Amino acid sequence: MSFIRTGMNVGFNFINKLGLTTSPVIELKHQNKIHDYSQFVCGTDYIFEPIDGELEGYMTGQGKGIKPSDYIILRRGYQSYKYQVEGIDYYCDPPDMWMALLKQVLVES
């Protein structure tokens, strides 16, 4: 087993001397996506439980591909609000259902 480990180290050292990366993983920067839930009905299509007034809260909803640092647009009355996803956990069943911690962000005009 130590022979394999030594052989790998020699291989990595050779690759490093060539100026190549030793990591097979290519890191891509996550683009913050905006998910528009303003056409959905609170209490029917999703649940929003406010914390600290309406500045942050927990949202339970459905949809795929929502990740931390993404944005969610919600509507209360005639006003739309933009929240950033601070954290999100997906349910096992159904797999597209999730609960997220949201923090309101100011919308630049």
N, C-alpha and C positions, 0 to 999 in steps of 0.2 A: 504494500500500500504506500510506503514512503517513496518508492520508485515513481509511482504515478504522480504523487504530489510534487516531487522534484522536477519531473518532466513537464508538468504544467507550469511551474515557476519559470523554467527556462524558456518555454514557449511565450509566456507573457512578457518576460524581459526582452525577448527578441522583437515582439510586436511593439513594445514601448520604444525601443531604439529606432524603429521605423517611423515613430510619430503617430501610430494608429491607436485608436482607443481599444481597451481590453473589454469594454462592456458591450454585450450584444444588444442591449436595450437602447433604443433611440428615444430620448425624452422629447415629447411635444408639449408645448405650453398650452394649458387648458384655456380655451376661449370662453369668456363669460357669456353664456347664452341668456336670452330673455324669454321667459315662459309667461304667456299672457293668459291669465285666468279671469280677466275682467268680464268676460261674457258668461262665466259660470255663476251659479247662485250659492252664496254662502249659506251653510246649513243644509243644503240639498246636495250640491256637487262636491263640496269640500267643507271642512270645519276650520275656523280660525279662532284660536283661544288667545286673546290679548294678554300681554304682560306689560306692566309699566305704561298704562294707558293703551294707546294703539301703536306705540313706537316699536314694539317687538311682540312676538307671539309665536305660538306653536300652530302649525298648519298641518292638517291631515288631508291628503288628496291622492289622486291617481294620475299617473303619467310616467313615461320612461325618460331616462337621460338627464334627470335633474341632478346637479352636483353642487357641492359646496362652492360658494362664491358666484353661482349663477343668480339671476334676478327673477323675481316673480311679480307680476302686475296683478293687483287686486282692486276691486271696486267696492266702495261703500257709498251708497246713494248715487249721486251723479259725479262723484270725485274718484279718480284713480290714484292709487298709491303704489310706489315701487319699494320692494323689499329685497334684501340680499340674503341668500341662504347661508346661514352660519354653520349648519350641520344638518345632515339628513340620514335617516335610517329607513331602508326598504323592508316591507313585510315579506314573509315567506309566501303567504297565500292571501290574496293574489299578489304576484310578484311585482306588479306596477303600482301598488299602493305604498305610500310612504308617510312619514311624519318628519317635519323639518322645523328647525328653529330659525325664525326670520327676524331680521332687523331692518327697520325702515330707513331708506336712504333719501336724501333730498334730490329732487329732480331739477336739473339745471334748465333754465328757460332760455 
